[in-house]
Amino acid sequence: MVKMPALAAMFEQEGFENCSTYIQSGNVLFTFEETDEQELAAQITGAIANAFGYDVPVIVLKVDTMQSVFDQNPFFKAQKEDIADLYVTFLSESPALELVEKIDAQKYQPDQFVLEGNTIYIHCPQGYGRTKLNNNFFESKLKMVATTRNWKTVAELVRQGNELASQH
């Protein structure tokens, strides 16, 4: 486990600005020159390996992407679901259609998911701890890197990201 102040310091040493972290889960907010998210992810992955000795996958999302994810959640938009039951899985890229089609969503009821590009919106009425639609499931089925956040975290990252963006 990497302490968040040490992770933020590593980001600053890499030349990122206005670095801050949100909870002990690897969420880092920062500003940077306009760069491809995949290039940034590779740079950050290498920096984490050099600084801490861990080879961890990284997904970088711009604040406008996060805002769009927040605005487009089909379960949240319906406003009938408890936000404690909502999760978002961010994928490193859009998955191959043939892999998505192999997932029989009916097998995982009452849990539901909606895939939009490289984002999976999940509704788990019995809790994320009980669903099979977890991060490992999607990484295995879709053959790519994924990271999942609860809706409260997504909302807070959007809030903090927009605040940071408005300051710079």
URGIMO-V16820 format. One record per residue. RES is the residue in three letters. OMEGA is omega in degrees with one decimal (* if undefined). Layout:
RES	OMEGA
RES	OMEGA
This chain:
MET	178.6
VAL	176.9
LYS	-175.7
MET	176.0
PRO	178.2
ALA	178.0
LEU	177.8
ALA	178.7
ALA	177.8
MET	177.6
PHE	179.3
GLU	178.0
GLN	178.4
GLU	177.1
GLY	175.9
PHE	-176.4
GLU	176.1
ASN	-175.1
CYS	173.2
SER	-179.7
THR	175.3
TYR	-177.4
ILE	-174.8
GLN	-179.8
SER	177.5
GLY	176.4
ASN	179.6
VAL	174.3
LEU	-178.8
PHE	172.8
THR	-177.1
PHE	174.3
GLU	179.7
GLU	-177.2
THR	176.1
ASP	-178.1
GLU	179.5
GLN	177.2
GLU	177.4
LEU	-180.0
ALA	178.6
ALA	177.9
GLN	-178.1
ILE	176.8
THR	178.4
GLY	179.7
ALA	177.5
ILE	178.1
ALA	-179.7
ASN	-174.4
ALA	-171.3
PHE	179.2
GLY	179.7
TYR	174.4
ASP	-177.0
VAL	175.8
PRO	-178.3
VAL	172.7
ILE	179.3
VAL	178.8
LEU	175.6
LYS	-177.6
VAL	179.1
ASP	174.2
THR	178.3
MET	178.5
GLN	179.0
SER	176.7
VAL	179.2
PHE	-176.5
ASP	-171.5
GLN	-177.0
ASN	-176.9
PRO	179.5
PHE	179.0
PHE	-179.1
LYS	179.0
ALA	178.2
GLN	176.0
LYS	-177.5
GLU	175.0
ASP	-177.5
ILE	177.1
ALA	-179.3
ASP	-175.5
LEU	-179.4
TYR	175.9
VAL	173.3
THR	178.1
PHE	179.7
LEU	-179.6
SER	177.6
GLU	176.0
SER	-176.3
PRO	175.9
ALA	-176.9
LEU	-178.5
GLU	176.6
LEU	178.7
VAL	-177.5
GLU	178.8
LYS	-179.2
ILE	178.1
ASP	-175.2
ALA	-179.1
GLN	-178.8
LYS	-171.8
TYR	177.5
GLN	11.3
PRO	177.9
ASP	-178.8
GLN	172.9
PHE	176.1
VAL	178.1
LEU	175.2
GLU	179.9
GLY	179.2
ASN	179.7
THR	176.1
ILE	175.5
TYR	-175.8
ILE	173.0
HIS	-177.5
CYS	-175.9
PRO	178.1
GLN	176.8
GLY	-178.6
TYR	179.5
GLY	-177.5
ARG	-176.2
THR	171.0
LYS	-178.9
LEU	-177.7
ASN	-176.9
ASN	-179.3
ASN	178.2
PHE	-177.0
PHE	176.3
GLU	-179.1
SER	-176.4
LYS	-174.5
LEU	174.9
LYS	178.4
MET	178.7
VAL	177.9
ALA	172.7
THR	-174.7
THR	177.2
ARG	174.5
ASN	-174.3
TRP	178.6
LYS	179.0
THR	177.9
VAL	-178.9
ALA	-179.2
GLU	176.9
LEU	176.4
VAL	-179.8
ARG	-178.6
GLN	179.2
GLY	177.3
ASN	176.9
GLU	178.3
LEU	-179.2
ALA	-178.8
SER	179.1
GLN	-174.9
HIS	*
